Structures are given as structure tokens and as C-alpha cells.
Amino acid sequence: MQQNLNYLYPQIYWVDSRASPPCVPPVTTIPCPSPGLRRPPPPPPPSPPLPHSPPFLPYSSVKKRTNNTSLCLLLVFFMVLVALAGLGMGMFQLFHLQEEIAKLRESINDGEVVSSPEQQIGHPNTLEMKALKKAAHLTGKPKSQGMTLEWEDTYGFTLISGVKYKNRSLVINDTGLYFVYSKVYFRGQKCDNQPLKHILYKRNPTYPKDLVLMEEMKMNYCTSKQMWAQSSYLGAVFNLTSADSLYVNVSSFSLVNFEESKTFFGLYKL
């Protein structure tokens, strides 16, 4: 195609101003290491800090700490000494009680050995010559009826010395301090949580009414409708006078287990 040279108007060219020139990455020069040059060695690591010496304690502080240690050791030694002394006293009392029980049994056996012909010719009774130990231990009797329990005073592990058993009561003959105790074992086939009462009374002709020495009442002692069992124990020291009589009441005798090792009543003079 040939260009028309006779065209009267100048030629017009369209230029895009938004077009950007081609990007040419800059040329960077990397210096080359000179031969014969070496990197300097790294600096040496820092030396560890020296340990701090403990502060010097003055002589007064050391002496005070020594005194405190000695005081603690002395206190511990004193506590151990008191504990050993209490243990020794308890063992001595137990040994003394065992000796008294053995002497009481010997006196009872000696009284049983004395034959009736010897007593008829005026032989003195050994029990009358010796000072009787006031003591009694009675066991449960299954034939009990009513609120006041009846006790076995002849067979089994029973013991009566220096006191009397009369009308379901122990009668005191000598004024003094007595340790009185009673244990009742309750049991049942089903649980109805009726209150269980265990009361020890004292009766004296000079008093207008009987006095309660000890009492225990158990409630909410079972949770299911199955068999249950509960034990009630009373024991304390009382100053009893001559003609005092002691007896035990329960709320329901039909729930009492009268085995001699589970239900019993007794006392002894201190």
C-alpha cells in the first residue's frame, strides 16, 4: 500500500500516557574479596560472674539460734517425760486393780472351802475376818418383764460381795465412793426408730422420789427395714450412802438381748 504524499493535513499519532516504560532491574555490583584478607576472630565469651559469698552472721544471731534450739529440745524432752510418767501411772493402777480382783477371788474361794462342821464348833468364818471388798456384777436375765430389768445373781459371771441384790436392785451397805456401770444391748428384726431409753436410778427411803443418776436415749439409730443392733453404756463415780438402792430401767424390754456378755449391771467401791 502506498502512502498518499499529497495529504494536506499533518499526521496525528496517538500516544498512551498511562503506559509505563519497561522496568529494568538495577545492576548491583558485589565487591569481590581481596586475596590474602581474613575475617577477624569472634570476641571471647564473657566470663561468668563470681558467686556471692553469704552474709556474715553476727555472733549474737548465732547464739540466739542456738538458745532457741536448746529450748525446743528441752520442751520435747519434758513432754516425753510427762507422757512416760502418765503411762507408768496407768500401768501401776491396772496392776493394783488386778491384785485386788485376785485377792477378792481368793477370799471368796476361802469362804466356800470352810465346811459346815467347822462352823458348828465355832471356827471363825474367813469372810467375816477379812474386810470384804464392796463389788457386784450382775448379768441379764431373759425372764425380765416391765421397764425395770431383772438380773442374774447366782450363775455365770456374776459376783456379789459386800452389797445385796434385792427386788431387782443393788442395795448399798457402806457409805463411800462407788463406780457404777450398766450396759444394755438392743436389737430388732425391723427398724421403726422408736426411742431407746436406758436409765439408771437411785432410790432412798429419805427421798420423796427416785433420782436419775445416768440416762441415755438413742434416736434415728437405723435407716433400713432390716435387722439392727445398738449398744448403750453408762458409767460414772457417785458418792452413795447406806440404804441407797440402784436399779436399771429400759423403754422396751422386748428389744433387749440378755446375753451375759452384752447386757450387765454392777458397781465397786473405790
GUMI-446166 format. One line per field, with one value per residue (C-alpha): residue number from 1; residue in three letters; y negated, z negated, x negated. Coordinates in Angstrom, 3 decimals. Example, Ala and Ser with C-alpha at 12.3 -4.5 7.8 and 13.67 -1.06 7.14 Angstrom:
<atoms>
kolro <- [1, 2] $
rodren <- [ala, ser] $
Y <- [4.500, 1.060] $
Z <- [-7.800, -7.140] $
X <- [-12.300, -13.670] $
</atoms>
This chain:
<atoms>
kolro <- [1, 2, 3, 4, 5, 6, 7, 8, 9, 10, 11, 12, 13, 14, 15, 16, 17, 18, 19, 20, 21, 22, 23, 24, 25, 26, 27, 28, 29, 30, 31, 32, 33, 34, 35, 36, 37, 38, 39, 40, 41, 42, 43, 44, 45, 46, 47, 48, 49, 50, 51, 52, 53, 54, 55, 56, 57, 58, 59, 60, 61, 62, 63, 64, 65, 66, 67, 68, 69, 70, 71, 72, 73, 74, 75, 76, 77, 78, 79, 80, 81, 82, 83, 84, 85, 86, 87, 88, 89, 90, 91, 92, 93, 94, 95, 96, 97, 98, 99, 100, 101, 102, 103, 104, 105, 106, 107, 108, 109, 110, 111, 112, 113, 114, 115, 116, 117, 118, 119, 120, 121, 122, 123, 124, 125, 126, 127, 128, 129, 130, 131, 132, 133, 134, 135, 136, 137, 138, 139, 140, 141, 142, 143, 144, 145, 146, 147, 148, 149, 150, 151, 152, 153, 154, 155, 156, 157, 158, 159, 160, 161, 162, 163, 164, 165, 166, 167, 168, 169, 170, 171, 172, 173, 174, 175, 176, 177, 178, 179, 180, 181, 182, 183, 184, 185, 186, 187, 188, 189, 190, 191, 192, 193, 194, 195, 196, 197, 198, 199, 200, 201, 202, 203, 204, 205, 206, 207, 208, 209, 210, 211, 212, 213, 214, 215, 216, 217, 218, 219, 220, 221, 222, 223, 224, 225, 226, 227, 228, 229, 230, 231, 232, 233, 234, 235, 236, 237, 238, 239, 240, 241, 242, 243, 244, 245, 246, 247, 248, 249, 250, 251, 252, 253, 254, 255, 256, 257, 258, 259, 260, 261, 262, 263, 264, 265, 266, 267, 268, 269, 270] $
rodren <- [met, gln, gln, asn, leu, asn, tyr, leu, tyr, pro, gln, ile, tyr, trp, val, asp, ser, arg, ala, ser, pro, pro, cys, val, pro, pro, val, thr, thr, ile, pro, cys, pro, ser, pro, gly, leu, arg, arg, pro, pro, pro, pro, pro, pro, pro, ser, pro, pro, leu, pro, his, ser, pro, pro, phe, leu, pro, tyr, ser, ser, val, lys, lys, arg, thr, asn, asn, thr, ser, leu, cys, leu, leu, leu, val, phe, phe, met, val, leu, val, ala, leu, ala, gly, leu, gly, met, gly, met, phe, gln, leu, phe, his, leu, gln, glu, glu, ile, ala, lys, leu, arg, glu, ser, ile, asn, asp, gly, glu, val, val, ser, ser, pro, glu, gln, gln, ile, gly, his, pro, asn, thr, leu, glu, met, lys, ala, leu, lys, lys, ala, ala, his, leu, thr, gly, lys, pro, lys, ser, gln, gly, met, thr, leu, glu, trp, glu, asp, thr, tyr, gly, phe, thr, leu, ile, ser, gly, val, lys, tyr, lys, asn, arg, ser, leu, val, ile, asn, asp, thr, gly, leu, tyr, phe, val, tyr, ser, lys, val, tyr, phe, arg, gly, gln, lys, cys, asp, asn, gln, pro, leu, lys, his, ile, leu, tyr, lys, arg, asn, pro, thr, tyr, pro, lys, asp, leu, val, leu, met, glu, glu, met, lys, met, asn, tyr, cys, thr, ser, lys, gln, met, trp, ala, gln, ser, ser, tyr, leu, gly, ala, val, phe, asn, leu, thr, ser, ala, asp, ser, leu, tyr, val, asn, val, ser, ser, phe, ser, leu, val, asn, phe, glu, glu, ser, lys, thr, phe, phe, gly, leu, tyr, lys, leu] $
Y <- [0.000, -3.340, -6.414, -9.406, -12.192, -14.781, -14.664, -18.269, -17.826, -16.806, -13.282, -12.612, -9.877, -8.525, -8.065, -6.235, -8.327, -5.622, -3.117, -2.822, -2.256, 1.247, 1.881, 2.587, 4.069, 2.083, 3.652, 4.155, 4.806, 7.201, 6.421, 9.340, 10.174, 9.283, 12.180, 12.543, 10.880, 12.917, 12.233, 11.104, 13.793, 13.551, 11.858, 14.210, 15.077, 13.066, 14.679, 15.955, 13.745, 14.696, 16.318, 14.047, 15.033, 15.453, 12.568, 12.896, 13.607, 11.773, 13.763, 12.616, 14.131, 17.473, 17.550, 16.725, 19.534, 21.991, 20.953, 21.463, 24.955, 25.898, 24.612, 26.689, 29.825, 29.233, 28.799, 32.020, 33.906, 32.600, 33.658, 37.160, 37.406, 36.424, 38.989, 41.751, 40.791, 40.969, 44.354, 45.643, 44.442, 46.113, 49.419, 49.183, 48.590, 51.509, 53.817, 52.708, 53.378, 56.856, 57.602, 56.501, 58.696, 61.678, 61.112, 60.820, 64.139, 65.791, 64.516, 65.843, 69.224, 69.417, 68.734, 71.560, 74.026, 73.658, 76.687, 76.634, 78.854, 76.346, 73.548, 75.548, 75.934, 72.200, 71.932, 68.261, 67.601, 66.317, 63.848, 62.304, 61.877, 60.142, 56.774, 57.520, 55.635, 53.990, 55.080, 56.586, 57.707, 58.943, 60.235, 60.024, 62.378, 63.327, 63.612, 59.872, 58.127, 54.494, 51.416, 52.407, 55.100, 58.250, 59.586, 62.935, 63.010, 66.702, 68.335, 67.408, 64.470, 62.923, 61.571, 60.080, 59.046, 56.586, 55.483, 57.032, 57.763, 57.311, 56.502, 56.047, 53.503, 53.370, 52.211, 50.304, 51.234, 48.883, 45.173, 44.175, 43.557, 46.188, 46.648, 47.672, 49.048, 50.582, 51.842, 52.795, 54.327, 53.614, 55.456, 55.887, 57.625, 54.464, 50.775, 48.445, 45.912, 45.852, 44.120, 46.440, 45.319, 46.632, 45.070, 45.835, 44.733, 44.318, 44.911, 43.924, 44.043, 40.472, 39.085, 38.249, 39.738, 41.731, 39.843, 40.318, 40.953, 41.635, 41.695, 42.268, 42.127, 43.240, 41.970, 42.437, 45.401, 47.358, 46.413, 49.556, 52.073, 54.832, 56.204, 53.705, 53.604, 50.806, 50.798, 48.333, 47.939, 45.846, 45.437, 42.851, 42.363, 41.476, 40.879, 43.429, 43.715, 46.632, 47.813, 46.487, 48.900, 48.778, 50.215, 50.003, 49.143, 49.509, 48.272, 51.715, 54.943, 56.976, 55.375, 56.241, 59.008, 60.665, 62.432, 62.098, 60.595, 57.940, 56.807, 56.364, 54.124, 53.634, 51.454, 51.481, 49.289, 47.144] $
Z <- [0.000, 0.966, -1.235, 0.162, 0.233, 1.246, -2.091, -3.225, -6.951, -9.290, -10.536, -14.060, -16.300, -19.359, -22.439, -25.632, -28.576, -31.106, -29.757, -31.902, -30.472, -30.828, -34.174, -34.062, -37.254, -38.652, -38.376, -41.694, -42.000, -44.628, -45.720, -45.398, -48.380, -48.002, -48.150, -51.366, -53.662, -56.541, -58.764, -62.281, -65.018, -67.131, -70.522, -73.513, -75.639, -78.819, -81.993, -84.484, -87.489, -90.734, -93.346, -96.093, -99.480, -102.181, -104.517, -107.700, -110.673, -113.820, -116.913, -118.706, -115.993, -116.102, -119.887, -119.788, -117.291, -119.475, -122.529, -120.635, -119.543, -123.096, -124.386, -121.811, -122.692, -126.399, -125.759, -123.709, -126.419, -129.076, -127.036, -126.510, -130.229, -131.141, -128.687, -130.124, -133.661, -132.744, -131.094, -134.176, -136.484, -134.304, -134.325, -138.107, -138.615, -136.312, -138.150, -141.509, -140.293, -139.105, -142.514, -144.252, -141.984, -142.655, -146.435, -146.184, -144.362, -146.913, -149.785, -148.121, -147.477, -151.066, -152.311, -150.199, -151.428, -155.103, -155.928, -157.926, -160.817, -161.414, -161.574, -164.033, -166.504, -166.417, -163.677, -162.596, -159.049, -156.833, -155.045, -158.359, -159.416, -156.248, -155.123, -152.262, -149.022, -148.050, -144.475, -142.320, -138.719, -137.512, -134.068, -132.118, -132.910, -129.962, -132.137, -132.760, -132.272, -132.641, -132.490, -135.424, -134.352, -136.392, -136.842, -137.326, -140.639, -141.007, -137.803, -135.097, -135.502, -138.374, -141.510, -144.737, -147.671, -150.432, -148.793, -148.450, -145.472, -146.379, -144.341, -141.100, -142.849, -144.318, -147.945, -149.415, -152.949, -153.346, -152.553, -150.136, -146.549, -144.056, -140.360, -138.911, -135.387, -133.205, -129.619, -127.607, -124.132, -121.984, -118.752, -116.487, -113.356, -111.627, -112.005, -113.289, -115.025, -118.267, -121.028, -123.078, -126.706, -129.190, -132.674, -135.985, -139.106, -142.791, -145.476, -149.145, -151.798, -152.832, -149.308, -148.131, -144.687, -142.853, -141.368, -137.882, -138.108, -134.411, -131.277, -127.542, -124.744, -121.176, -118.182, -114.419, -115.012, -111.866, -108.270, -106.657, -107.486, -108.082, -111.333, -113.563, -116.860, -119.218, -122.452, -125.336, -128.112, -131.297, -133.856, -136.450, -140.056, -142.749, -146.492, -147.757, -151.293, -153.299, -152.320, -148.757, -146.121, -142.390, -139.525, -135.706, -133.510, -129.737, -127.362, -125.854, -127.455, -124.389, -122.374, -124.947, -124.267, -127.665, -126.881, -129.883, -127.803, -126.236, -128.999, -132.569, -135.652, -138.500, -140.809, -143.027, -145.855, -145.276] $
X <- [0.000, -1.467, -1.289, 0.505, -2.059, 0.460, 2.279, 2.731, 3.049, 0.247, 0.204, 1.515, 0.129, 1.960, -0.210, 0.947, -0.232, 0.735, -1.707, -4.821, -8.215, -9.602, -11.234, -14.901, -16.334, -19.203, -22.527, -24.253, -27.872, -29.193, -32.679, -34.997, -37.110, -40.673, -43.048, -45.041, -42.433, -40.756, -37.823, -38.684, -38.145, -34.932, -35.243, -35.768, -32.645, -32.152, -33.458, -30.773, -30.100, -31.732, -29.370, -28.273, -29.522, -26.797, -26.405, -28.328, -26.041, -26.945, -27.783, -24.620, -22.348, -24.178, -23.935, -20.201, -19.526, -21.448, -19.424, -16.133, -17.201, -18.142, -14.797, -12.861, -14.822, -14.186, -10.442, -10.260, -12.143, -9.754, -6.681, -8.102, -8.860, -5.279, -3.857, -6.046, -5.031, -1.332, -1.830, -3.615, -0.840, 1.785, -0.098, -0.515, 3.224, 4.078, 1.681, 3.105, 6.665, 5.688, 4.194, 7.393, 9.520, 7.232, 7.457, 11.235, 11.472, 9.193, 11.333, 14.490, 12.873, 11.647, 15.160, 16.563, 13.914, 14.903, 17.030, 20.215, 18.869, 16.076, 18.592, 20.710, 17.806, 17.123, 14.476, 14.388, 15.511, 12.707, 15.008, 16.002, 12.372, 11.330, 12.564, 14.907, 14.478, 17.726, 18.383, 21.105, 21.501, 24.898, 25.861, 29.094, 31.962, 34.198, 37.318, 37.386, 40.695, 41.607, 39.423, 37.164, 34.702, 34.177, 30.635, 28.939, 27.023, 26.107, 24.882, 22.404, 20.044, 21.983, 20.299, 21.693, 19.507, 20.352, 23.626, 27.077, 29.301, 32.957, 36.075, 34.098, 31.836, 28.339, 28.537, 25.564, 24.436, 21.473, 21.187, 18.428, 17.419, 18.578, 18.066, 21.442, 21.877, 24.572, 24.668, 27.760, 27.685, 30.767, 31.621, 34.634, 35.867, 37.101, 36.389, 39.103, 36.775, 38.713, 36.674, 34.459, 34.092, 31.538, 31.813, 30.068, 32.000, 31.154, 33.768, 33.506, 36.248, 35.472, 36.036, 39.559, 38.890, 36.243, 33.284, 31.845, 28.095, 27.411, 29.525, 29.109, 31.681, 30.979, 32.952, 32.581, 30.292, 31.286, 32.064, 33.482, 36.193, 33.663, 32.221, 30.423, 28.499, 27.451, 25.441, 25.911, 23.314, 23.491, 20.716, 19.631, 18.466, 21.024, 20.998, 23.512, 24.811, 26.096, 29.600, 29.251, 30.534, 29.787, 31.824, 31.985, 34.964, 35.364, 38.036, 38.768, 37.527, 38.608, 35.774, 33.064, 30.553, 29.959, 26.675, 24.366, 21.557, 23.810, 26.188, 24.913, 25.037, 22.573, 20.512, 17.424, 16.218, 13.145] $
</atoms>
